[in-house]
Amino acid sequence: MSIENKKREVLLSKEAIENRVAELGVELTEAYKDKNLLVISLLKGSFIFTADLVRKIDLPVRIEFMTTSSYGHGEETSGKLKVVQDVQVSLEAYDVLVVDDITDSALTMTGVVEILGERNPKSIKSCVLLDKPSRRKTEYQPDYVGFEIPDKFIVGYGLNYGDYFRNIDHVFAFVD
């Protein structure tokens, strides 16, 4: 059976995601109200979450993108962070918020925060849509979390299987 024909278990509906993103927007607006906010979206997985999130932050926001890779086309991290495309702006004048789709092993976010921290931003924090703490390989904890989820391989709302399913408006897992 091909992956496209497998049964799906919806973990987060479109409405649940929209509501939580709106709540995060309010929280981030308050947290960054007197700061010079630079959002760095980790591509490709976070682009949908980032787009929705920044529209809910009621402040001037500069947005940059960074492309990293640790998964390839598999279901588990390789454990090796590769920066494919870096940000092209000096971070010293900004309070940086790194936005990603998911933190599971936390190896990507740990590496990104370390790399960006060396560039002397005023502050650096992270915001993830999904947190899967059961998969941690480091002690890193995201600062802002949309949802904590169980240890399932999930797709949709920016998260992919191979290069597909990012366009689905909810988060689901394939079931046997």
Summary of the structure (lengths in Angstrom):
residues: 176
radius of gyration: 15.8
end to end distance: 10.2
largest distance: 53.5
contacts: 538
relative contact order: 0.21
helix: 24%
strand: 34%
